[in-house]
Amino acid sequence: MTPLPSHRLVIGMEVHLQLRTRTKCFCPCAVVVGDEPNRHVCPVCLGLPGALPVLNREALAQAVRGGLGLGCRIASFTKWDRKNYFYADLPKGYQITQYDKPVCSDGAVEIESEDRGPVRVRIQRAHLEEDTGKSDHSTDPSSATVDFNRCGTPLLEIVTHPDLRSADEASRYLEELRRIMRHLGTSDADMEKAQLRCEPNVNVEIDTPDGTVATRIVELKNLNSFAAVRNAIEFERERQVREWMETGVRGPRPKSTRGWDDAKRATYLLRAKEEAADYRYFPEPDLPPVTIAAAMAEEFRATLPELPAARRARYRDAFGLSAGDAAALADERPFAEWFEEAVSASGGDAASAKAVANWTMTDVRRELNARGGPISAFPITGRALGEFVRAVQSGELPREAAKSVVFPEMAATGRPWRDIAAEKGIGAVQGDALLDACRASLAANPDVVAKFRSGKTGVKGVLVGDVMKRTRGQADARRVGELLDGLLNV
Ligand SMILES: [Zn+2]
């Protein structure tokens, strides 16, 4: 195939995020996933004539929190609009959304790009709207069943400016967005459960001898994993450049919509020439506009938890952790909180934090992976790990026995390290007793000591081994080394 001319991707992202609320956006029906079809419906979410919607304050609050987490401005005045379209899973024939007065606007999310370093992805707007029901064609291809349980569930639609330049950046943006929303408790943002649905708008700028040419924008749909997002964007990049090479058709408009077929690993045309005018938006007559007092927005801002980016920076600056460790430990809020509880129980200083991070990234991770449960179900509490690490750091608990005997037992039973150490007869030989053992070892091995003094410092290992034997493995090898150094250099 002919090589592609020099070009770059231009990607804007639209995300639909299911907000975590007890009830639907405009009626009192419960938001329940996975229940029997059409159990959670009422005249309002079914769009029966005469039924009137009432705004769920919890949904508005979650939208405001989500917007603040994205650094957005919160509108003091916001209103509702009808977006008209027909679909079997939309019984009203329109969707209640926000057209020209979104609740949140002008935010940004920082990501670390593989190619460009730190990138600021600008958020154009985030607005509240209701979800549709779900059509199911799986039992009989010639007909469909419709489940309206999801109908009216609150969604936050988050739209970025076209600031992303690669499939990798697109997926990093989605990961950071998911982290932020989970930290806030605004959404569970599980892609497999369709709580986070994304629609990248993709086109390509091609360098030609006559200047830059833009291809037509394609909105990608049916992407239900991060892998699908990356694959679909990469596929479009090549498809659009080749289409321009073959036909000379240029854009960026009109825009078309394409789906992603995971099995064929290709995009396919869904709808051509789709623009906002097709939906005949008009103000929703059944819902009054909403005014949000500045004081209320401020109150939300004041109670916002620490966001993932700030947490990562704190782990690097205050604990001296590497960027990779800081990111891994700060990723999920419950895990980060568990880690911080361990750090404060271990002493709280940077050295203790580093030791806790090491135990967490290796032994704790391994146990967690083997068990497969969340950190909340892990038998060792953050506090218990912190106390354990403190004992190891101070030499009270010999490191070797701590790793091979005490920690695995703690992970299996959740018992505190002291009980396990007492039961197994593990008590560190330290202080004067350890110094005596070192002196005895030197006295019993004059030939080794002589070798050491003649410059063969490598034989120190023999002495450490002898002391460990004399203490039946109940000493900290690193501490033994330090004590021997002191004695030998006198
Ligand atoms: Zn309802």
Boltz pocket constraint, residues with backbone or C-beta under 6 A from the ligand:
constraints:
  - pocket:
      binder: B
      contacts: [[A, 24], [A, 27], [A, 28], [A, 29], [A, 40], [A, 41], [A, 42], [A, 43], [A, 44], [A, 45], [A, 46], [A, 151], [A, 152]]
      max_distance: 6.0
